Amino acid sequence: MSTEPAPDRTPTNRLELSRAEAWVVHHVVLAHLLDEDADAQPWWALEVAEKLEAGENRFTAFEAWRLRCALVEYADRDATPEADVALSVAVVDRIDSEFDGPPAALC
C-alpha cells in the first residue's frame, strides 16, 4: 500500500488572540484593505481578515510578520488610543515569540 505525499503547504503557527486583540488586528488589516491611496489591496491583509472572520488563528510566517509591521505602525501613531497601543504591543510580542525571524522577503 502506498501513500500519497501531502501537498506542499506553507507552514503555519497558531497565534492566540483575545477578543479585544482580534478586534484591533481586524481594524488594522481593514485599514490596509480600505486604503484608497494603495494601488491594490495587499493580499496578506485579505488573508488575515478572512482567517479572523472564519475564526481561524493559524498564520504563515509572512502573514504574521507583515501583520507585525502593520501593528507597530498603528501603535506608533499619535492618534491611536492607549488601549489599542497596549493590545497591539501584546500581539507584536506574541508574534516575536511564536514565529521565527522575519522571512527574507520582508528584510
Buried (B, 14 or more C-beta within 10 A) or exposed (E): EEEEEEEEEEEBBEBEBEEEBBBBBBEBBBEBBEEEEEEEEBEBBEBBBEBBEEEEBEBBBBBBBBBBBBBBBBBEEEEBEEEBBEBBEBBBEBBEEBBEEBBEEEE
